[in-house]
C-alpha cells in the first residue's frame, strides 16, 4: 500500500517509463496546462504541435506486432489502406488529491462479496483494487473505473462498406456517483454507482424513445434497474432485459454490455488476468473532437480517417473473459485492454462461438481540464465479419459541447421513469 503515490502513481501504475516508448509519469498538470484555456470548446490540445514519430501501415504492421493487439493486426489485414499514426507517449495529467486518498483507502478496505458481484469499499477512488489479484478484481476496476458525470448531445454513425451512413442522435446524461467527492463509503445494500438517461433525437422515426437505468455496487442483490419510454404508447415500462447481449437499439451492431467495451454484470464470464504489457493504444485524442473536422472527413469506409487519430505507447492490463459453462452470451470470448493510468478499457476483441474474431472496439481517451479526469471520447465498434462499424459519442457538428463533472449540472431527479416520460415527449 505504501507504494501508492511513491514508487507507483496513486492509481497503482508504474511511474517509470520503459525502452518500448512508454513515457515516465510526470503528473505535472492538474486541470489545464499553462497557456491552455480550460474553458475553450472543443478542449485545446496541449500536444497540438507534435508530429507522428512514425505511421504503421499494412506493409509495416509485422514490424510492430509485439505492440499491437490481434484486433489491430486484423484491421491491417482487412484494410490495405489502414494506418496508425504513432505519437510521443505522455503521462502528464494527474487526479485531485482526494481521489488519490480514496484509492489508498480502497486498497486497504475494498473486498468482493456475493460471488464477486458486489463490492464494499470507498467510492470515488481510481480503482477498488489497485493491486488486482484475480480477473474479477481487474474486471471490477474497469466496470467501476473513475469516470465523470456528463451531459451531452452525441451523434452516432453506422458506416457501411459502400460509405453509406445510418445516423442517430442522442440526448445523453450520465450521473457517476462513484466520482462524487462527497460520496460516502459504498455499501452492498442498494448503493448506486451510476445512473443513465438517454433519449433519441434522430432518426425521426425513433424520436422520443427514452430510457433510464440505475446501476448498483452490488449487482447480485440489486441488478440493473431500467425503464423505457415508448412515445407511440406514451407509456413507461420496466425493462428487465436491459443488459448482457440484448442488442443496442440505436444501431443493432453492438450489445448493450459492449458500450464502453464492457458494462454491467460480469456474472456470465470467467475472468482471467493475462498479464500487463506495452501497447499502442488510442490516447490524448483531442484532434478527433476538433469542430473543423467534418463528419465527411472523419467517417471513411472501414474505419475512422487515420489523419485525425493519435496512438501512443502505454502499459495496459490484458483481461480475458470466457463464457461460463451453462451460461449464454452471443460473445463467447472477450479480450479487454485496460489502461494502467486510468483503469479504463481502451480496446477489446470479441470472438464468436467458433473462435472467430468478430468485433474490434476502441475508445479514445482525453483529459478534461474542468472535471480533472480522463473521459471517453469517440468510440468505434468494428464488425469485422460484416465490414461495417459504429462511431459513437461524436459532437463535431453539434453546436453544444459535452459538460463533465459538476459542470454537467445533473442530479438524481433526472433519472426517474417520470423524467424519461417528460424527456420523450
N, C-alpha and C positions, 0 to 999 in steps of 0.2 A: 504493500500500500504506500510505503514511503517513497516509492519510485515516481508516483504521480506528481507531476509538477517539478520534478528534479531531473533524473535521467530520462524520464518519459514525459510527454506532454500531459496535461491534465485529462486528456481523453484516453490516455494509455498508449498513445502512438510513440514510436521511436523518434527521438529528436534528431538523431544523426542522419545525414544523407548517405548515399552509397555510390559505388562505382557504376551502377546501372544508369544513374542520372537522376535518382530521387533527390530532391533538394533537402538540405538541412532545414529543420523547423526554426523560423525566426520569431513568429508571433508578434511582429513589431507593430502591427496595426490593430487597434480595436475601433471599429467604425471606419469612417472614411480616412484614407491616407492624406497627408498634407498635399494641398494643391488639387484635391479631388472634391467635387461637390457631393455632399451626402444626400442632396435632395433632387438632383437633376434626374430627368427621366428621358430615356432609359438610363440605368445605372452606368456611370462613367467607368471605362475600362482602365485600371491602373497600369496595364501592360500593353496599351494600345500601340506603342512604338516598336514592339518586338516583331521580329520576323521568324518564320519557322526555322528550326535547326536543320530539319530535313523533312521530306514528304515521302511517305511509304506508298508505293503503288503495287499493283498486282505483280509486277515484274520483280519487285524488291521485297515482297512480303516474307519470303522464306528467310531472308537475312535477319529479320527482326522477330521471327516466330517465337522466340523464347519469351518475348514481352507482349505477345498478342494472345487473345483468347481464341478458342475454336470458332466462336461466332464471328469474330473479326476476320479470321482466316477464311471462313465460309463466304463472307461478303466479298473478299478479294477474288475468290474462286468464281463466284457467281457473276460479278460485275467487273469486267475488264477495266473500266474507267474509274473504279472506286479508288479513293485516295484518303490518306490520313495525314494532315499536316501536324508535325510534332514540334511543340514549342518548349522553351525552358520551363523546368518544373519550379513551382512556387508554393511555399507554405508560410505565408506572411501574415495571415489573419488569425486572431485569437478570439476566444469567447470571454464574456464577463466573468469576474471573479466568483460571483455567486453560483454560476454554472459549474465552475471547477470544484468549488466546495461541495456542491451536491453530488458530484461524481465520486469524490473521495468517500462521502457517506455511503453512497451506493455500493462501492467496493467492499465496505465493511459489513453492510446490513442486508443487501438485496438477496433474495432467495426465491427460487421457483417452487410453487406449490401446486396442488391439484393436477398431478401428472404433467407438470411443466406448462400448464395452460394458464396459470395465474402467477403473478409476481408481486412480492411485497418488497418495498424499498422506498426511496425518496424520489419524488418526482422532480423533473427539471434538470437532471444531470445529462451529460453527453451519452452515457451508457449505464445500464444497470450492472453490467458485468464487464468492466474494462479489462479483465483478465479471463476471457471465456475459456472454460474447461471442456464444455460439451457443445455439440452442434446446436442444441436447443437454446443454450445460453447465447450463442452467437446470433441465432435467428431472432431471439428476443431483443437483442441490441438493435438489430436492423428494423424490426417491426415497430419498436418504440424509440426510434432514433430521435434526437433533439431537432425538432422542426418548428418552423414559425407558423403561427396563425396567419391566414391570408384571405384577402378578399380581392377577386379579380374577375374580369371578363376574359375568357380564353377561347381562341379558335382551335378547332380540331379538324385535321385534314386526313382523309384516307386517299392515298395516292396509288393509282392503278398502273399496270405496266405500260399502258399506252399514253400515260401522262394525264389522264382524266382524274379529276379530284372530286370527292364527295365531302361536303362541308358540314360542320356542326359548330355552333357557338353556345357557350355555357356561361351562366352566372354562377360563379364558384366561390363557396365560402368554407373555410376550414377553421375550427376553433381548437387549437392544440393546447390542451390543459397541461400536458407534461412540460411545456416550455413557459409556464406561468411562474414568475419569480415569487409569487405569493402562495403558491400551491403548498398544501400540507402533505405529509407523508402518504404514499399510496397504500390503500388497503385492498384486501382481496374481496371485499364486500361492496359492490356497487359503485366503485370509484371510476369515473370517466377518464379515459385517456385522450379521446378525440371526438369531435362532433363534425359532421359534414352536412352541407346544404347545397344542392346543385339543382338548378333549373335550366331547361333548354330554351334558347332563344331562336336558334336555327337548327335544322331546317324548319320551315314554316309549318309543315305537317305535324311536327312534334313540339311546336312552341307551346310552352306552358306545362309540359311534363316536368315534374319535380320530385325530388326525394330528399329525405333527411335520414341520417344514420348516426348511431351512437356506438362507439367502441369503448370497451372497458379493460381495466388492467387484469381482470380475471375472466378469461374467455369461457371457462368451464361453468362457473356459477352465473355469469352474465354474458351470454352470447351476444353478438352484434344485434342491435335493435334497429330496424329500418322501416320507413314508411314511404309509400309512393303516392303522388297525386296525379290523377288522370283527368285532364281538362274535359275530355269527352263525357265523362260521367259526373265530373265535379265532386269526386269522392276521394278520400284518403284511405288507403288500405295498408295494413301492416304487411311487410314482405319478408317472411322468414327465410326465404331462399337467397337473400341478397349477400352473396359471397361465394367463396370457393370457385368452381368452374362455371358458374352461371355466366352467360355472355354479357359483355358490356353493351348496353342498349344503344349507346351513342354510335358505335362503329360496327359491332358484331365481329371484330377481328380478334380482340383480346378478351380475357376473362376478367371478372370483377377483381379477383385476387392478384391480377397481373399489374394493376395500376401501381405506379411507383415500384414496380418489379416484384414486390410481394407485400400483401397486406392481409390483415385478418387473422384467423385462427391457423396455427401451424399443425393442427391435430392429424391431418391426413398423411403427413410425411414423416419418414425417419430422416433425421438431420445429422450431418457429419461434417466436422471441420477437416477440410482437405489440407489446408496449410495457409501460408502467407507468402506473398511474392511481389516483386516489382512488375508493374504492368503499365501499359499505355492506356489511359482512360480519359474520357471527356471531362475537362476541368477548366475553371475560370472562364466560362463560356459567355463572356459579356457580348461578344460580337454577334451572336445569334439573335440578340434582342434589339439590335440597332434598328430604329424606325426607318432608316434609309434602305434597309434590306427588305425588298418586297417579297411577298409570298411566291410570286412568279420566279424570282431569282433563287429563293431558298428551297422550293419543293421540286426537285428534279426526279424523274422516274427512278425507282430503285432505292434512293437514299437522299438525305439532305445534301445540298450543294457543299462539297468539302471546302470551298473557298471561304466559307463563314465558320467552319468548325475549328476547334482547338483541342489537341490532345497533349497530355503531359505524363511524365513518368511519376507514378506514385506507388506506394505499397498498399496492397489490398489483402483482405482476408478472403479465402475461397471457401464457400459453403455449398455443400451438396445436399439436395433433398430428393428422396426416392419414395414413391408412394408405398405406404404400408400394405402388407398382406391383408386382404379382405376389406380394404378401403378403395374408394373410387375417386378418380380425378382424371380428366382428359389429358393432363400433362403428367406423364409417367415419371419424369425426372427433370429437375431444375438445378442449374449451377449458377450461384449468385456471387457476385464480386462486390465486396463491401470496403469502402474507403476507410483506412485506418484513422484518419484525422476527424472524420465526421460520423462514422458508423452508418452512413447512408449507402444503400445499394446503388451502384452506378452502372452495372451491366449484368445481364443474365442470359443464359442459354436454356432453351426449353426443348425437351425431347418427347416424342410420341411413344406409344407402347411398343413400337418396333425398334426403338433406339435411334430413330432418325431425327436429326436436328431440325426443329420445326420453326421456332421463333428465336430471334436475337434482338434483345431490347437494350436500350441505352438511356440513361438520364444524365443530362448536363447539369453541372453544379456551378453556382457562383455565390459569392459572399454579398449579402445585403447589408449596406452600411448602417441603416437605421435599426434594423432588427438585430444587428450584430451576430449574425449566424449565417451559415450556408443554406441556400434554398434550392429547391429543384426547379430547373428551367425546362426548356424544350426537351421532351422525351419522345423517343422513337421506338416503334414496335414493328419489327420486320417479320412478316410471314414469308419465310424462305421458300416454302412449297408453293404458295400462290403468287409469289413475285409481287407483293404489294406491301405497303407499310402505312402506319398511322403516325402522324406527327401531332403531338398534344402540347397544350399549355403555351400556345403562341399568342402574342399580342402585338406583333409588329405593325399591323394595320388597324389597330384599335386605339382610339384617342385616349381612353382611360387606361392607366397602367396599374399593375398589381400593388397592393398595400400589404405589408407584412408586419407581424408583431402587434404592438399596441396600435400602430397606425391603421390597422385593418378595422378597428372600431367594432369588434364583434362581442356579443355576449350570448349566454345560453338561451335567451328568449328567442333567438333567431333560428333555433334548431328544433322546433317543436312541429308536430304534424299540422297544427293550425297555421303556423308560419309558412309551411310548404304550400298549403292551400292558398294563402294570400299571394305568395310569390308566383304561383302557377296561373293565376287569373290573367 
